[in-house]
Amino acid sequence: MAASIVSHQYEIRERQYRARYPTVVDHVVEADGRPVGRLSIAVVDDGAVIVVVDLAVLPEAQGRGVASAVLSQLLAKADGH
């Protein structure tokens, strides 16, 4: 039953993301060549704005600067670097 509830919550969350941000794209976050998380971003206003819709890192990869590195890369991209 718990798995069913979690699956249902996931589906609802994904529908809400896509309803609000139709251009949302999911990316796998990697550290040391291993998948450790997910980044969902949407580019809106004809590319003028990047929205971080979701950023999640597995517990075993947390506290190592993974999410900070992802956000730093996004900021650099937004600044055109």
C-alpha positions in Angstrom: 0.0 0.0 0.0 2.8 2.5 0.8 4.3 1.9 -2.6 1.0 2.7 -4.2 0.7 5.9 -2.3 4.2 7.0 -3.2 3.6 6.2 -6.8 0.4 8.2 -6.8 2.1 11.2 -5.2 4.8 11.0 -7.8 2.3 11.0 -10.7 0.4 13.9 -9.2 3.6 15.9 -8.7 4.8 15.2 -12.3 1.4 16.3 -13.7 1.5 19.5 -11.7 5.1 20.3 -12.9 4.1 19.7 -16.5 0.9 21.7 -16.2 2.7 24.7 -14.8 5.9 24.4 -16.9 5.1 22.6 -20.1 8.7 22.9 -21.2 10.1 21.1 -18.1 13.0 18.8 -18.9 14.5 16.2 -16.5 18.2 15.7 -16.2 20.2 13.0 -14.3 22.6 14.5 -11.8 25.9 12.6 -11.6 28.8 12.6 -9.2 31.9 10.6 -9.8 30.2 9.1 -12.8 27.3 7.7 -10.9 23.7 8.9 -11.0 22.9 10.6 -7.7 19.9 12.8 -8.3 17.5 14.6 -10.6 17.3 18.1 -11.9 14.1 19.4 -13.5 14.3 22.7 -15.3 12.1 24.7 -17.5 13.2 27.5 -19.9 10.5 30.1 -20.2 10.0 33.6 -21.6 11.7 32.7 -24.9 14.8 31.5 -23.1 15.1 34.6 -20.9 14.4 32.6 -17.7 15.5 29.2 -16.4 13.2 27.9 -13.7 14.6 25.2 -11.3 11.4 23.1 -10.9 13.0 20.4 -8.8 16.4 19.4 -7.6 16.8 16.2 -5.6 20.0 14.4 -4.5 20.1 10.9 -2.9 20.8 10.9 0.8 24.2 9.1 0.4 25.3 11.9 -2.0 24.1 14.8 0.2 26.5 17.1 2.0 29.2 16.7 -0.7 28.3 19.9 -2.7 26.5 18.1 -5.5 23.4 20.4 -5.5 25.6 23.5 -5.1 27.7 22.5 -8.1 24.5 21.9 -10.2 23.2 25.4 -9.2 26.6 27.0 -9.9 26.6 25.5 -13.4 23.1 26.7 -14.0 24.1 30.2 -12.9 27.1 30.2 -15.1 25.0 29.1 -18.0 22.5 31.8 -17.3 25.3 34.4 -17.2 26.5 33.2 -20.6 29.8 31.7 -19.4 
